[in-house]
C-alpha cells in the first residue's frame, strides 16, 4: 500500500517555466487536495477535489491549475512559475471530508523558482 | 466554518508531560476534533481524533471540554522525537456538505533534552 505518492520530490524552475506536480493515491479516496507551506508557516490550501471531475479553489489558488480525471490522480500545474511560488507542496487525501476519516499526506515536493 | 485557535509555540522538557491547547468556541455539535502533527521536513501525520469523550491511543490522549469549546492534546512523556508542529482542526459530520480541510498555523512544540 503506497498511500499518497508525490513526484518530483525536488525541482528547480526558472521564472516563466511551467511544470506539473504529480499526486497519486491508491486508497480509493474521494477527497484530494494540495497545500503549500512556506518556511515557518502553516499549511495553506491551494485547490481541492471531492471526486473525479470535481475541483474547487482553496485559500491561495492563483497561479495554479488542477484537474481530477481519475479518482487516483490529482496533478497540480504551474503554468508560468514565479519566485513567489517557491515553497513546499503537500498533496493529501481522505475517504471524504467528514467525521473520523484520517487525512493522509504525501512526503512533499520542494519547489524553487529562480 | 468553525475555526481553531492555538498558541504559536510551546516548550517542554524531555520526559515531562505536555498539554497542547486548542480553542474552538464556534464548534458545531457534530464537528469532530482532529489533531495532526508535522515532523521537520515531513508531511503531517494523524495523531488522534474525538467527538465528545476523551480519547487515548498509543501516541497521545485527547481531552475534550464538557462544552466542547476547547480541547487539549496530551503527550504523557515528551521525547525529542515529539518536536513538531501540532495542528488542531475540525471536521464536519457525514451529512454535511463537502467543505475543504483548512489547517491553521498550529503550535510549534520544542522539546529540551
Interface residues (C-beta under 8 A of the other chain):
Chain A: X4 X31 X33 X35 X41 X42 X43 X44 X45 X48 X50 X56 X58 X59 X90 X92 X94 X96 X97 X98 X99 X100 X101 X102 X103 X104 X105 X106 X107 X108
Chain B: X32 X34 X36 X41 X42 X43 X44 X45 X46 X49 X85 X87 X91 X92 X93 X94 X96 X98 X99 X100 X101 X102 X103 X104 X105 X106
